[in-house]
């Protein structure tokens, strides 16, 4: 049933601003239109050593995307660029991450960048940072807190990413005159993360009205091993499916491994993934994965630019969203040349 000549979806952006995260056009992004004027903390060299010390509270290393994201911070936040870096790895543990931020506050870092494991329960910790006079940037994943507790959110619009993937699937079905029932296996990311919530919502909102069936839905926690485990569990049920909607590339790899081990023709399935690791993009070139909703992890230099602008008194938007695209058979051969990872 699977045709290998997918049509690209053209995505246009209404707003163009100065930063991009999780996007394919560096320097171009849309935002909410609000600014951080109500938040009076700005990055400054309070230690008097000539550098801005950034405390980076990272989710962990659950995926190739996350590893590349971490490396971009380590490469950029160095003394040669006017920064020092204190790095904390939460290992996907939300409680540990809250303690990590408290430890960064105690160490007296001058800015905190938080990429949260989940989006809730952060009010007390962020208030502690604010009370200590330490500006805080939320990156990659958003928080369910009042926006007067942080300087800015910088990253992707995860619901929009999901909508792009859903739109691609709808157009693919139409272009290839697919009349079979659409039965979808949905591999969710870490439950409660912004990426999971946005990408999952896009699919759950679209499926009923389009007559699509979600025949299985389970978290793969954004890891290859868990993605394979979840897919193996589904395959044991013997249900029919023709679409995999996997919320990151690592889970997609695991699902593909499970299908190959079960003797399933992978190329007979429509596979939708998220992120854009080089290996995944190569799989698009090879006709295995059909589409990837992009998310660029190399945010370090852009966050550094944002900190510098805030330090110099420039107004910073309260929310900055990226302009993103999709990678399919029409673009993969070019994209693989510059994709992150290996």
C-alpha positions in Angstrom: 0.0 0.0 0.0 3.0 2.3 0.6 3.9 4.5 -2.3 7.4 5.9 -2.1 6.9 9.2 -3.8 5.6 11.4 -1.0 4.7 15.0 -1.7 6.3 17.8 0.3 4.1 20.1 2.4 4.9 23.7 2.1 5.0 25.4 5.4 4.8 29.2 5.6 5.6 31.4 8.6 3.7 34.5 9.5 6.3 36.0 11.7 10.1 36.3 11.3 12.2 37.2 14.3 15.8 36.9 15.3 16.2 33.4 16.8 15.4 29.8 15.8 15.3 26.6 17.8 14.1 23.2 16.6 13.9 24.7 13.1 15.5 24.5 9.7 16.1 28.2 9.1 18.7 29.6 11.5 17.8 33.1 12.5 14.1 32.8 11.6 11.3 32.3 14.1 7.9 33.3 15.2 6.8 34.2 18.7 3.8 35.0 20.8 4.1 38.7 20.4 4.6 39.3 24.1 7.9 40.4 25.7 9.7 40.0 29.0 9.3 43.6 30.2 7.6 42.5 33.4 10.6 40.4 34.4 13.3 42.7 35.7 16.2 40.2 36.0 18.8 40.5 33.2 22.0 38.5 32.8 25.1 40.2 34.2 28.6 39.5 35.4 27.8 39.5 39.1 31.0 37.6 40.0 33.2 40.3 38.3 35.4 37.8 36.5 34.5 39.0 33.0 32.4 36.0 32.1 28.7 35.1 32.3 28.3 31.7 34.1 25.5 29.7 32.7 24.0 26.8 34.6 22.4 24.4 32.2 19.9 22.0 33.7 19.5 19.4 31.0 16.9 16.6 30.7 19.4 13.9 30.2 20.8 11.9 27.3 17.8 9.9 26.2 18.3 10.4 22.4 20.7 11.5 19.7 18.9 14.8 19.6 19.6 15.4 23.3 23.2 14.4 23.0 23.7 16.9 20.1 21.8 19.6 22.1 24.1 19.2 25.1 27.2 19.2 22.9 26.2 22.5 21.3 26.1 24.1 24.8 29.4 22.7 25.8 31.0 23.9 22.5 29.6 27.4 22.7 29.6 28.4 26.4 33.4 28.7 26.8 35.6 31.5 27.9 36.5 32.4 24.4 32.9 33.4 23.8 32.6 35.3 27.2 30.9 32.4 29.1 31.5 29.7 31.6 29.3 26.6 31.9 28.1 24.5 34.8 26.3 21.5 33.5 23.7 19.3 35.3 22.2 16.1 33.8 18.9 15.1 35.3 19.0 11.6 33.7 15.2 12.0 32.9 14.4 12.4 36.6 12.1 15.4 37.2 12.8 15.4 41.0 16.5 15.3 40.5 16.3 18.1 38.0 14.5 20.3 40.5 17.4 19.6 42.9 19.9 20.3 40.1 18.4 23.8 39.7 18.6 24.4 43.4 22.2 23.4 43.4 22.9 25.8 40.5 21.3 28.6 42.5 23.5 27.7 45.5 26.6 27.8 43.3 25.8 31.3 42.3 25.6 30.9 38.6 24.5 34.1 36.8 22.0 32.6 34.3 20.1 29.3 34.4 18.9 27.5 31.2 16.3 24.9 32.1 15.3 22.2 29.6 12.6 20.6 31.8 11.9 16.8 32.0 8.2 17.6 32.6 6.2 20.8 32.6 4.6 20.9 36.0 5.6 21.5 39.6 8.2 24.1 38.9 6.8 27.2 40.6 8.7 26.9 44.0 12.0 26.3 42.3 11.7 29.1 39.7 10.6 31.5 42.5 13.8 30.6 44.4 15.9 31.5 41.3 14.0 34.7 40.9 14.5 35.6 44.6 18.2 34.9 44.2 18.3 37.4 41.4 19.2 34.8 38.8 17.5 35.1 35.4 16.2 31.9 34.0 15.6 30.8 30.4 13.3 27.9 29.7 14.5 26.0 26.6 13.2 23.3 24.3 10.2 22.3 26.5 7.7 24.8 28.0 6.4 25.0 31.6 3.0 25.3 33.1 3.9 28.3 35.3 3.3 32.0 35.3 5.5 33.8 32.8 6.8 36.2 35.4 8.9 33.4 36.8 11.3 33.2 33.8 13.0 35.6 31.3 11.9 33.8 28.1 11.0 30.5 26.6 13.2 29.6 23.6 12.4 26.6 21.5 9.9 24.8 19.3 6.1 24.9 19.1 5.6 21.2 19.6 1.9 21.3 18.7 2.8 22.9 15.4 5.4 20.2 14.8 2.7 17.6 15.3 0.3 19.4 13.1 2.9 19.5 10.3 3.3 15.7 10.6 -0.5 15.2 10.5 -0.9 17.5 7.6 1.8 15.6 5.7 0.0 12.3 6.4 -3.3 13.6 5.1 -1.8 14.9 2.0 0.2 11.7 1.4 -3.0 9.7 1.7 -4.7 11.9 -0.9 -1.8 12.1 -3.3 -1.4 8.3 -3.3 -5.1 7.5 -3.5 -4.9 5.3 -0.4 -8.3 3.9 0.4 -7.4 1.3 3.0 -8.3 2.1 6.7 -5.6 4.1 8.4 -4.5 2.2 11.5 -1.9 4.0 13.5 0.6 2.8 16.1 1.4 5.9 18.2 4.8 5.9 20.1 4.6 8.7 22.6 7.5 10.5 24.1 8.1 11.0 27.9 4.6 11.6 29.3 4.2 15.1 30.5 6.9 16.7 28.5 6.0 19.5 26.2 7.2 17.6 23.1 5.0 14.6 24.0 2.0 16.7 24.8 2.1 18.8 21.7 2.9 16.0 19.2 0.3 13.7 20.8 -2.4 16.4 20.8 -1.9 17.0 17.1 -2.6 13.4 16.3 -5.5 12.9 18.8 -7.2 16.1 17.6 -6.9 15.1 13.9 -7.6 11.3 13.9 -11.3 11.2 14.8 -12.4 13.7 12.1 -10.3 12.1 9.4 -11.5 8.6 10.2 -8.0 7.4 11.3 -7.8 4.6 13.9 -5.2 4.8 16.7 -4.9 1.0 17.3 -2.1 1.3 19.9 -0.7 4.1 22.0 2.1 3.8 24.5 5.1 5.8 25.7 8.5 4.8 24.5 10.1 7.5 26.7 12.1 8.9 23.7 14.6 6.1 23.8 15.4 3.5 21.2 15.3 0.6 23.7 11.9 1.5 25.0 10.6 2.2 21.5 11.6 -1.3 20.5 10.1 -2.9 23.6 6.8 -1.1 23.1 6.6 -2.0 19.4 7.4 -5.7 20.2 4.6 -5.7 22.7 2.2 -4.3 20.1 3.3 -6.8 17.4 2.5 -9.7 19.8 -1.2 -8.6 19.7 -1.4 -9.3 16.0 -3.4 -6.2 15.1 -3.3 -4.7 11.6 -1.5 -1.4 11.2 -0.1 0.7 8.3 1.2 3.9 9.9 3.7 4.5 12.7 3.6 7.9 14.4 6.8 8.0 16.5 7.5 11.2 18.5 11.3 11.0 18.0 13.9 9.3 15.8 15.3 7.1 18.5 11.9 5.4 19.2 11.5 5.1 15.4 14.8 3.2 15.2 13.6 0.8 18.0 10.2 0.3 16.2 12.0 -0.5 12.9 14.3 -3.0 14.7 11.2 -4.7 16.2 9.5 -5.0 12.9 12.5 -6.3 11.1 13.0 -8.9 13.9 9.3 -10.0 13.4 9.8 -10.3 9.7 7.6 -7.4 8.8 8.2 -5.5 5.5 9.2 -2.1 7.0 8.8 -0.4 3.6 5.2 -1.4 3.4 4.4 0.9 6.4 4.1 4.7 6.5 6.6 5.8 9.1 6.4 9.3 10.6 9.2 10.5 12.9 10.4 13.7 14.6 13.8 15.4 15.0 16.0 14.8 12.0 19.1 12.9 13.1 21.4 12.1 10.2 20.7 8.4 10.4 17.0 9.0 10.3 17.3 11.4 7.4 19.4 8.7 5.6 16.5 6.3 6.2 14.2 8.8 4.4 16.7 8.8 1.5 16.6 5.0 1.5 12.8 4.8 1.5 12.4 3.4 5.1 11.1 6.4 7.0 8.6 8.5 5.0 8.8 11.9 6.8 10.5 13.6 9.7 9.2 16.8 11.4 12.4 18.7 12.0 13.8 19.8 15.3 17.3 21.3 15.3 19.2 20.6 18.6 22.1 22.9 18.0 20.7 25.7 20.2 23.9 26.8 22.2 25.0 29.7 20.0 21.4 31.0 19.7 20.9 30.9 23.4 24.2 32.6 23.9 23.2 35.4 21.5 19.9 35.8 23.4 21.8 36.1 26.7 24.1 38.7 25.2 21.3 40.8 23.8 19.4 40.7 27.2 22.6 41.7 29.0 23.0 44.7 26.6 19.5 45.8 27.4 17.7 44.7 24.3 14.0 43.6 24.7 13.6 39.9 24.6 10.3 38.3 23.5 8.7 36.2 26.3 8.1 33.3 23.8 10.1 32.6 20.7 8.9 29.8 18.5 10.8 28.3 15.6 9.9 28.2 11.9 10.1 24.5 11.1 9.7 22.2 8.2 9.4 18.5 7.2 11.9 16.2 5.6 10.5 13.7 3.0 11.7 12.1 -0.2 11.8 15.5 -2.0 14.2 17.1 0.4 16.1 14.3 2.3 19.0 13.9 -0.1 20.0 17.6 0.5 19.1 17.6 4.2 21.3 14.6 5.0 24.4 16.6 4.1 23.9 18.9 7.1 21.8 16.8 9.5 23.1 16.5 13.1 24.4 13.3 14.7 25.8 10.3 12.8 
